[in-house]
């Protein structure tokens, strides 16, 4: 079996989940390996080999699972290797030509994805639809797809809004997830109203103006919130910070380095990244920094900043607690494009639906 995706990170996430599942089973698990560049395998729980021939698989009797990108099936890494089944994870990010690369290596195909989340990352959105749209979007609603309507990640409050706005009310929390709350070993001493465990979704309005791709006040508060959540006993690996721009991510990581200079491993365990790189991941607590508060700048970036699929990905990463940092002045953005205006209104509706905290914050 081949497990493939657009990114090495998505493949690693899938293989790690399979490895953890295998450890919990009594039966002898199948051999699981990743084929690809070793520099991409730092977070892997399974072995990585540069090529199929360099692995023990050619001499193996029995089943095995290989993780690799579609490109690997057309290169020396996996060229000529045939599989019974190929599973495409995050298939909403895989274009049809890319999917065909991996489909040629197998007899059966399973596409797992969500066309209400991020589409393929392309240099341009123009051109033939078959070349720029995802294979998942091409296949969905053709009569042979199945919606998985139970989320084991989101608690009931976190699932309610995306369920209503993106999935026609069909997405429901599993019973074991529905009542989940973030667990603190001690109550928060700072920012208790923001970190209230009984408010799974909070919008913190900092009221700043004219920020574009970087907001110092949001970056500072994001780091202070991370430090307090860590002090409350939440593991660093269960905290994520999402920002739309790399500049804001760098600012947050820089402040985190200053705050935890002697704890590099703990610091690096707190993921600080863009929405694109967070797709497919989950954390117990997720902080979103909207960053922008210049309405003119925001309006010009409407396709990017207010993209409904990007918003859906961002707000569905947490299991128990979502904190959105921003400024009400972002919502003054307007667009003559109806689709963009609907996306702006969608963000406005989300923030209105969250518990509101207006904060006059100074570090």
SEDO-618955 format. One line per field, with one value per residue (C-alpha): x, z, y; residue number from 1. Coordinates in Angstrom, 3 decimals. Layout:
X: c(X|...)
Z: c(Z|...)
Y: c(Y|...)
num: c(NUM|...)
END
This chain:
X: c(0.000|1.214|0.249|0.873|0.190|1.383|3.766|6.295|4.754|1.309|2.869|4.792|1.601|-0.238|2.607|3.013|-0.698|-0.455|2.607|0.820|-2.223|-0.009|1.549|-1.908|-2.915|-2.206|-1.655|1.742|1.654|2.653|6.076|5.780|8.521|8.911|10.772|12.272|15.014|16.287|16.302|12.496|12.227|13.180|9.705|9.130|8.367|9.155|12.304|13.170|15.082|16.236|14.920|12.813|15.872|17.802|15.059|14.412|11.141|12.418|13.302|10.214|7.562|4.244|2.447|4.001|3.021|5.151|4.826|6.111|5.163|3.605|6.858|8.713|6.701|8.097|11.714|14.431|13.017|9.994|10.044|8.808|7.340|3.708|1.180|-2.193|-3.728|-2.712|-4.284|-4.155|-4.214|-5.054|-6.336|-7.858|-4.300|-3.319|-3.853|-5.108|-1.752|0.031|-2.565|-2.146|1.571|0.736|-2.377|-0.208|1.584|-1.514|-4.719|-7.039|-7.263|-8.737|-8.902|-9.236|-9.719|-11.954|-12.740|-13.858|-10.241|-7.186|-6.953|-3.676|-0.861|-0.088|2.025|-1.096|-4.839|-5.332|-5.412|-7.365|-9.461|-8.264|-4.686|-5.275|-8.144|-7.664|-8.391|-10.720|-12.781|-13.034|-14.392|-16.635|-20.429|-20.143|-22.132|-19.384|-18.047|-18.753|-18.687|-17.064|-19.399|-17.824|-14.899|-12.728|-10.690|-13.089|-15.200|-18.868|-18.428|-15.487|-17.314|-20.619|-19.627|-17.689|-20.388|-23.068|-21.074|-19.182|-20.830|-24.589|-24.773|-23.667|-20.352|-20.707|-18.269|-17.722|-19.178|-15.694|-14.688|-17.869|-17.374|-13.561|-11.940|-8.330|-6.727|-4.706|-2.630|-3.182|-5.645|-4.286|-2.899|-2.682|-5.254|-7.791|-10.706|-9.000|-7.837|-11.148|-11.472|-15.266|-15.027|-13.596|-13.701|-12.512|-11.930|-9.529|-10.014|-6.793|-8.105|-4.832|-4.756|-2.843|-0.937|-0.274|1.862|3.126|1.535|3.842|0.994|-0.520|2.885|3.608|0.251|0.510|3.852|2.579|-0.420|1.870|4.023|0.987|-0.475|2.906|2.971|-0.492|0.929|-0.119|2.717|4.563|3.779|0.058|0.236|0.038|0.169|-1.164|-0.438|-1.314|2.099|5.639|6.700|4.274|5.441|9.071|8.128|6.393|9.251|11.749|9.878|9.556|13.347|13.870|11.313|12.733|16.434|17.575|14.788|15.306|13.573|10.529|10.433|10.627|7.854|5.438|4.478|4.331|3.424|1.161|-2.248|-0.902|1.686|-0.779|-3.311|-3.543|-2.199|-3.949|-3.133|-4.916|-4.691|-4.447|-3.866|-4.640|-3.066|-5.112|-2.367|-3.825|-5.775|-5.372|-8.687|-7.343|-4.455|-6.816|-9.231|-6.401|-5.462|-9.026|-8.372|-5.713|-6.576|-10.319|-10.283|-13.048|-11.057|-8.093|-10.389|-11.891|-8.454|-7.303|-10.286|-10.419|-6.874|-7.638|-9.097|-10.165|-9.334|-9.267|-8.035|-8.266|-6.193|-7.092|-8.518|-12.059|-10.652|-9.837|-13.579|-13.850|-12.450|-14.812|-14.721|-16.592|-16.147|-19.176|-17.244|-14.602|-17.261|-19.002|-15.670|-15.221|-18.754|-17.955|-15.018|-17.215|-19.842|-17.218|-15.806|-19.311|-20.021|-16.944|-16.787|-15.514|-12.641|-11.650|-8.122|-5.979|-2.759|0.741|3.582)
Z: c(0.000|-0.848|1.347|-0.453|-0.090|-1.450|1.454|3.359|6.586|5.712|4.817|8.108|10.041|8.365|8.865|12.504|13.124|11.486|13.593|16.818|15.808|15.080|18.532|20.114|18.142|19.248|15.721|14.094|12.211|8.593|7.926|7.587|6.002|4.321|1.045|0.509|1.403|4.971|5.742|5.575|8.164|11.413|12.946|11.734|14.052|11.313|9.306|6.289|3.229|0.192|-2.283|-2.330|-3.294|-0.271|2.077|3.279|1.302|-1.871|0.215|2.427|2.352|3.447|3.406|3.787|3.780|1.994|2.428|-0.420|-2.562|-6.013|-7.529|-5.994|-8.090|-11.280|-10.014|-9.045|-5.525|-6.464|-10.247|-11.315|-7.903|-8.101|-5.272|-4.631|-3.317|-3.097|-0.450|-1.121|2.115|2.010|-1.514|-1.730|-2.229|-5.012|-8.638|-11.171|-13.014|-9.706|-8.701|-11.986|-11.210|-8.154|-9.673|-12.370|-9.621|-8.241|-9.140|-6.611|-5.267|-2.143|-1.920|1.547|1.685|2.190|-0.631|1.974|3.096|1.250|-2.489|-4.260|-3.818|-7.309|-8.793|-10.606|-10.288|-14.029|-16.725|-17.402|-14.431|-14.804|-14.300|-11.344|-9.372|-6.960|-7.860|-4.850|-6.144|-9.518|-7.883|-5.098|-5.557|-8.387|-6.512|-5.014|-2.225|1.489|4.080|7.388|9.611|13.011|14.303|16.993|17.262|17.863|20.967|20.465|20.722|18.311|15.825|15.818|13.738|10.922|10.837|10.234|7.785|5.765|6.191|6.210|9.927|9.336|11.226|14.804|17.650|18.756|22.239|23.733|22.252|22.665|26.272|26.153|27.847|28.073|31.221|33.404|36.277|37.941|37.075|34.924|36.983|33.998|31.224|33.107|31.070|27.795|29.000|30.666|30.004|29.833|26.816|24.010|21.483|22.363|20.218|21.783|20.293|20.783|18.906|17.145|13.825|10.543|11.007|7.730|7.755|11.311|14.605|17.587|20.080|18.780|18.671|22.258|23.574|21.661|23.354|26.795|26.346|25.308|28.410|30.696|29.091|29.552|33.196|33.626|32.636|28.996|27.096|24.580|21.791|22.393|21.675|18.200|16.934|13.454|11.548|7.957|7.208|7.601|9.026|11.915|12.475|12.635|15.122|17.395|17.186|17.961|21.100|22.124|21.813|24.122|26.615|26.686|25.853|27.772|26.618|22.852|22.669|24.558|22.453|19.168|20.307|20.203|16.519|15.067|11.408|8.566|7.890|4.869|6.949|9.766|7.546|8.682|12.158|15.492|18.932|22.273|22.282|19.121|18.995|15.727|15.098|12.424|12.386|9.900|11.040|7.972|6.152|2.813|2.897|3.922|1.089|-1.451|-0.111|0.073|-2.012|0.480|3.866|3.861|1.903|3.405|3.059|4.898|7.714|7.948|8.260|10.922|13.238|13.021|14.308|18.098|20.134|23.166|22.998|20.194|20.847|18.023|18.407|16.196|15.835|15.084|12.475|10.220|9.761|8.096|4.939|1.966|-1.474|-4.695|-5.456|-4.101|-3.231|-1.327|0.507|1.534|2.927|4.908|6.265|7.164|9.349|10.895|11.742|13.295|15.558|16.599|17.534|19.783|23.395|23.155|25.176|24.565|25.925|26.465|26.447|27.200|27.724)
Y: c(0.000|3.493|6.470|9.746|13.460|16.787|17.477|15.387|16.657|15.277|11.925|11.862|12.653|9.762|7.262|8.273|7.687|4.254|3.435|4.440|2.375|-0.635|-0.412|-0.630|-3.738|-7.300|-8.641|-8.264|-4.934|-4.440|-2.947|0.843|2.963|6.317|6.690|10.107|12.535|11.896|15.610|15.461|12.691|14.445|14.019|10.466|7.565|5.017|4.344|6.454|5.221|7.228|4.636|1.493|-0.579|0.744|-0.460|-4.030|-4.147|-5.888|-8.963|-8.821|-11.529|-10.065|-6.740|-3.329|0.352|2.931|6.680|8.861|11.839|11.300|12.576|9.621|7.157|8.741|8.981|6.509|6.420|4.288|3.927|0.502|-0.399|-1.507|-1.270|-2.843|0.398|4.033|6.269|10.015|12.012|15.741|15.052|18.537|19.839|17.435|18.466|15.944|15.619|15.007|12.412|10.553|10.084|7.977|6.357|4.757|2.805|1.051|-0.748|0.882|4.422|6.030|9.824|11.352|15.097|18.098|20.495|23.045|23.363|24.680|23.942|23.136|25.664|27.008|29.780|31.026|30.411|30.890|28.209|25.034|23.894|20.301|21.488|23.808|22.243|19.363|15.758|15.698|18.625|16.849|13.690|14.972|14.862|12.319|9.690|7.582|9.779|9.385|12.154|11.286|13.283|12.583|14.633|13.109|16.320|19.199|19.468|20.323|24.103|24.151|21.914|23.831|26.869|25.142|22.472|25.100|27.233|24.638|21.229|21.888|21.041|17.438|17.516|16.329|15.735|12.156|11.510|11.213|14.591|16.633|17.732|17.963|20.960|22.026|20.596|22.988|21.622|24.963|27.757|30.586|33.452|35.803|36.287|34.181|35.602|34.676|31.249|30.323|26.583|26.878|29.201|27.058|29.948|33.448|36.541|39.035|42.501|44.479|47.507|48.325|50.180|50.132|46.860|45.039|41.877|42.272|43.317|43.695|43.822|40.572|38.869|39.920|38.766|35.481|34.735|35.769|33.479|30.608|31.173|31.165|28.041|26.339|27.458|25.915|22.529|22.167|20.410|22.580|20.092|20.689|24.441|25.954|29.542|30.309|33.526|34.471|35.972|34.690|38.066|37.656|34.088|35.273|37.991|35.485|32.978|35.745|36.780|33.139|32.695|35.669|34.336|30.789|31.232|28.141|25.808|25.315|21.917|23.132|26.294|24.400|22.058|25.010|25.129|28.659|28.562|29.625|28.128|26.245|24.394|23.710|21.910|18.292|19.048|19.472|20.851|21.085|24.904|27.014|30.774|32.571|35.987|37.768|40.455|42.950|45.996|48.220|47.862|49.122|46.656|43.856|44.657|44.455|40.990|39.739|36.605|35.539|36.999|36.273|33.001|30.856|27.629|29.179|30.292|26.814|25.200|27.656|27.294|23.491|22.816|22.879|20.060|22.094|25.810|28.402|31.946|34.497|37.673|40.602|44.074|45.144|47.541|44.597|44.150|47.581|45.957|45.991|44.408|45.016|41.344|39.481|36.320|38.302|40.315|37.103|35.871|39.103|38.709|35.108|36.207|38.900|36.254|33.977|36.684|37.716|34.092|33.817|34.927|38.526|39.980|43.603|44.012|47.095|45.137|46.348|43.949)
num: c(1|2|3|4|5|6|7|8|9|10|11|12|13|14|15|16|17|18|19|20|21|22|23|24|25|26|27|28|29|30|31|32|33|34|35|36|37|38|39|40|41|42|43|44|45|46|47|48|49|50|51|52|53|54|55|56|57|58|59|60|61|62|63|64|65|66|67|68|69|70|71|72|73|74|75|76|77|78|79|80|81|82|83|84|85|86|87|88|89|90|91|92|93|94|95|96|97|98|99|100|101|102|103|104|105|106|107|108|109|110|111|112|113|114|115|116|117|118|119|120|121|122|123|124|125|126|127|128|129|130|131|132|133|134|135|136|137|138|139|140|141|142|143|144|145|146|147|148|149|150|151|152|153|154|155|156|157|158|159|160|161|162|163|164|165|166|167|168|169|170|171|172|173|174|175|176|177|178|179|180|181|182|183|184|185|186|187|188|189|190|191|192|193|194|195|196|197|198|199|200|201|202|203|204|205|206|207|208|209|210|211|212|213|214|215|216|217|218|219|220|221|222|223|224|225|226|227|228|229|230|231|232|233|234|235|236|237|238|239|240|241|242|243|244|245|246|247|248|249|250|251|252|253|254|255|256|257|258|259|260|261|262|263|264|265|266|267|268|269|270|271|272|273|274|275|276|277|278|279|280|281|282|283|284|285|286|287|288|289|290|291|292|293|294|295|296|297|298|299|300|301|302|303|304|305|306|307|308|309|310|311|312|313|314|315|316|317|318|319|320|321|322|323|324|325|326|327|328|329|330|331|332|333|334|335|336|337|338|339|340|341|342|343|344|345|346|347|348|349|350|351|352|353|354|355|356|357|358|359|360|361|362|363)
END
